[in-house]
């Protein structure tokens, strides 16, 4: 039975990518060495790194005004690195839309003043605050947002223009749609949802911001260490970089971000339709204007029915649908690699379950 993985992360990757990686795991391009065994200083891995960098520029529309680097520690490491490097005025603005933005704020408070420009905590993070309600500071070093919220199922539908550099944690929706990168001072993302394996963060940072870092920041926590050495100051996460290269190859093969966005729109529309047309049997707390196309959260009438539903979907080859432990319910993570077939099967089970329970 084919299994569809709805986990929030690490998440499923395209089948063709996994098959290619499997083939090259033991023998990369006829070298007799697996991709994991190649030296990061060798010409074979240098070619992988150059290819991955160029793919990101091509697919995501990253201009030469930005550096692309790969940093271990995932997005959570960036919660500390960003204020260490960029909070030069002693303060930064944050928009609090969930658990991950709250964690980023917690780390930033170790280095300066955190100013909450807008928040949806008061309504249990059920929406993204409208831009015209944001109270931005004149002297903020940057404005930090989380573009998609895996736990609460909200997502920015557009992005504002800000005076201070806009920094976005795009861990759970990077390369799921076209984005105007020029609006941002920095974009970062943990790789384990739409890009590759866990433990690696992709960082896209505007070159003029790199030089802001105070001298006393440790070497491995300076962005300049990575930008000046093309992520090769020490041994980088070579396999993760290789996998991002394969995933971005796949994005190109299916038609680029325009095609990917259409597929994601279709999957999300189908799933939300099943929820909205269930006469309240399935419900989502998220306001329609902020619904995520990556993480669809919903509830059933009782926790007993939710437990039974999880048993039914698992028996039908669908895993990872249990909601985050902090909120309960269901969560269907339908990242780029989730095929329409998987969502169609889930919707079919949802409809049958509702009729029979």
N, C-alpha and C positions, 0 to 999 in steps of 0.2 A: 504494500500500500504506500502510495506517495504521501510524504509528510510535508505539511506546510507549517513553517516556523514563524509564529506571530510574536516572538519574544522581543522586548524593547531594546535589548542589546546585552551581549553580543547578539547580532541579528543575522538573518540569512543573507547569503551573497548569491549573485547570479550563478546558476548551475554551470554555464560555460566557463566562467571564471574559476570555479572550484576544480573543474576537470582539467583546465589548462595548468593550474597550479599543481595539481596532483602529478601531472606528467613531468613538469619541470622541477618538481621537488627533489628528485633523485638524479636527474641529468639535465642541467640547464643548457639548452641550445647546443647539445653535443659536446660539451666541455668535459664530460665525465664526472663533474661535480654538481651536487644539488645546489639550488639557489641559496639555501641557508649556509652553504660552505664557502661561498665566494668572499674573498677579501673586500672590505669596503674601499680599499685603496686600488683595487684592480680595475682593469679597463672594462670588464664585463659588468661589474656593479656600477661603475661610473656611467655606463651607457643606460643602465636601468634608472638611475637617479635623474639623468638628463631627460630621459623619455617621460618619466613621471612628472617632472617639473613642467615640461612643455605641454603635456596633456592637460594639466590643471589650468594652465594659461589659456589653452585653446577651448576647453570645455566650459570653464567658469568665467571666461572673459577677464582674465587678470592682466593688467597692463604692466609695462616695465617700471611703473612708478611704485610697484610693490615687490617685496621679497617673499619667497616661498621657502619655508623651513619646516623641519620635522623634529618634534621634541617629545621625548619620552615622558611618561607620567599622565598621559591623557589630558582631557580638558580641565580636570580638577587641579592639576599643576599650574595651569594658566590663571586660576583664581588668585594665586599668590604672585606669580611672575608679572602679571599686568600692573598691579599697583607698585611693585618693587621697581619696575622699569619706567612707568609712565605717569605716576601720580606726582608730578613735579610741582604742582601748586599746593599740594597738601590736602586736596579734596577732589572728589569725583561724584558724578551723578549716576544713580542706578534706577532702573525700572524693575520693580519687584513683581514678578509674575509667576513665582513658584519656587520649588525646592532648590533648583540649581542656581537661580539668581540670588536666592537667600544665602546659599553657601558662598557664592562669589563675594557678596557683601560682607560676610563674616570675615573672610580672609583680608579683604581690603581695609577693614577697620584696624588691622594690625599696623598699617602703614600711613593712615591719614583719616580724614573725615569722610564718611559715607553719607551722602545726601540722597534721600529717596525722592526722586522727581515725580514718580507716579507708582501706584501699586494696586493690585486687585486682591490682596490678602483678605480685606474686609468682607469680600464676597466669595471666599474659599477658592480664589484663583480661577474664577469662571469666565474671565475675559481678558483681553489685552486692552489696557487703558487707551482711550482716544488721544491722539497726539496733542490736540488742543487743550488737554487737561494737564499736560506735563508742566512741571515747574522747574525749569532748568536754570542752573547757576551761571552767572557771568564768568566766574573764575574757575570753573570745573576743568580738571585736566583732561577728562574724557567723559563720555556718556556710555554706560554699559547696559546692554540688553541681552536677553535670551530669546532667540528667534522662535523656538518651538519648545513646548513643555511636555515631556514624555509622561509625566505622572498625571497632570490635570487635563491634558488634551487640548491645549490652546496653542495658537500659532499667529504670528504677525502675518497679515495679508499684504502689507506694504511696509516700507521703511521711511522714517522721517529724514529731513535734512537738518543737521545740527551744527551749531557754531563750533563746539568742541568736537574732537574726533569721536566718531561713533564706533564703538567696539561691540561686536556681536559674537556670542557663543552660539554657533550653528551646529552643534554636535548632532542633533537629531533630525535636521532637515537640509544639511548642506548638499548641494548638487541634486536636489529634488525638483528644482525649478530655476528659471532664469532670474538672476539678481544683478542689480547695478552695483558692481563692486566699488565703483568710484565714490559711492556714498559713505564708505566706511574707512576709518583709519586702520582698523584691524578686524579680521575675521579669524576665528579659531574653531576647531572641531575635533572632538574625540573621534577616532576612525571607526569605532565598532558598530556603527549603525548603518551608514550608507557607503562607507569607503573601504573597510578592511578589518584587520584584527584589532583587538583591544590593546591598550597600553601606549598608544601613539596619538599625538595631537598634530594635526595639520595647522600651521599658522601662516596666515597671509597678512603681512604687515607693511604699511606704507613706509617707504624708505626714510622719509623725513622724521619719523617717530623713533627710529632705531637709536639715534644719537642722543636721546633724552636721558638715557640711563645714568643714574648716579654712579660714581666711581667705586663706591664700597659694596656694590652688589656682587656677590660671588660669580666667578667666571661662568659656571654652568647654568646660571640663572639669568644671564644677560642675553638679550635678543641678538646683540651684535656678535656674540660668540658664534651663533648659528648662521647669521647672514654673511659674515665675513669669511666663513669657512664652508659655505654651501652645505651646511648640516654635517660636516665631516671633521669637526674639531676632535671628537672622539668617535668611537664606533657607534653609528646610528642604528636604529631599528630597521635593519636591512630588509627583512622579510615583509614588514609592514609597508615600507616604501614600495617594494616590488608589487605587493597586492593592490595598493592604490593605483599603481600603473595599470594593472590588469583591469580593475574596475572602471577606470576612466577610458580604457580601450573599449570596454563593453558599452559605455555610454555613447561613445562615438559611433559604434557599430549599429546601435538601435536608433540613431538619428539625432543624437545630441540632447541637450536639456529641453529643447522645445518638445521633442517626442516623449521624453521622460515625464515632463510636466503633464502632458495630455494623458499618459497612462495613469499617473497618480491622481489626477482629477477624476478620471473615470472610476477608479477603485474607491476613492473616498465617497463619491456621489452615490455609488451603489450601496455602500454600507450605511451611510446616513439615511438614505431612502428607506432601508429596511427598519431602521430605528424609528424614523418619523412616522411611518405608516403602520406601526404596530399597535396603534390606539393606546399608547402608554405602557404596553407590556415591557418594551425596552425604552429606556430613557437615558438621556445624557444631560449633565448639569451645565454643559458649555453653551454659552450664547452663540447663536448662529454666526454672528459676525467674526467670531474668533476661533471657529472650529479648526482643529488640526487635520491636515491631510496625511499625516504620518502616524499619529497615535490617536485612535478613536476609542474613547472611554464610554462605557455604558453600564447600566444596572438592569437587573431583573426585579420583579416585585418583591422577592424575599431572598435572604441569604441561602435558604435551603434549596430554592430553585437555581440559584447561581452555582451551588456545589454540584447539583445534578447536571446542569448545563456543561460544566467543565468536564465531567465524566463522559458526556455524550460526544463532545467535540474531540476529546482525546481518543476515544474509540474510533473516531472517523478520520484520524490522522492529522489533527490540528493541535499544536502545542503552543504554550506560552501565552495563553489568553487570560490568565488570572491577572487582575489589576494589581497595582503596586500595593505593598503591605500597608502603606500609610493611608490609603483611601478605599481599598477594597474594590468590589465590582469586577468588571471585565475591562480588558484593554487589548485592542487589536492593533498591533504595530505593523503598518503596511508600507514599509520603506520601498525604495526603488526596486529591490530584487523580488519582492512579493509579486507573483504574476496575478493577472486578473482572475485566472482560474481558481486561485486560492481564495480570493474574496467571494467569488461566485459560490464556491462550495460552502463557505462560512455562512453566507446569506441564506442559502438553501436550508442548512441545518437550523438556523435561527427561525426561519418561517415554519419549518416542521415542528420544532420544539414548542413554539408558541401555540400552535394548533392543538398539540397533544398534552400540554401542561397548563 
